[in-house]
Amino acid sequence: MEKPLWRVRRSSYVVDSPYMRLRADELELPDGTIVPNYYVRESFGFVTILALTADRQVILVRQYRYGADSIHLELPAGMLIDGEAPQECALRELAEETGYEVARCEPAAVYLPEPVRSTARAYVYVGFDARKTREPQLDATEHLQVELASLPRLREMLADGTIDAGASIAAGYRALDYLKLL
């Protein structure tokens, strides 16, 4: 398939903050149709890490999410900071959220979580031989607790909806597939 030519007639930022950048484009489609407000969320992306302890326990975080106003069980994850390498982000987020560090960290997958409305890429890492080295250092908006689960239990939680955040579901399955390759 050939990529259609969508011409940007105008572009402006509706939101421009360190946490969200939302652009409104006026587009002209190949057939001449004008789309006055096509919104695109610009982002450096985010990273999710499936970290395994020496006894093959997965490190999870149960945390409050304001947008949904509910508590969710997830894999540790976070936004990339301008110029930060995805693996650095994975290691930083794991340490900040859980207090764990890994001996080895490998890239497992990259995917586009919402290509229709976002520039973000999602990076998935698998960490090995995780051990707790310090107390978590949470941001003001992070309210969470660390939990451990076996790999079979993780697979069950992904399948039965116990883990219900889309990014953790996608990353969890991609990481499990990666582990089968090793």
Secondary structure, 3 states (H helix, E strand, C coil): CCCCCCEEEEEEEEEECCCCEEEEEEEECCCCCEEEEEEEEECCCEEEEEEEECCCEEEEEEEEECCCCEEEEECCEEECCCCCCHHHHHHHHHHHHHCEECCEEEEEEEECCCCCCECCCEEEEEEEEEEECCCCCCCCCCCEEEEEEEHHHHHHHHHHCCCCCHHHHHHHHHHHHHHHHC
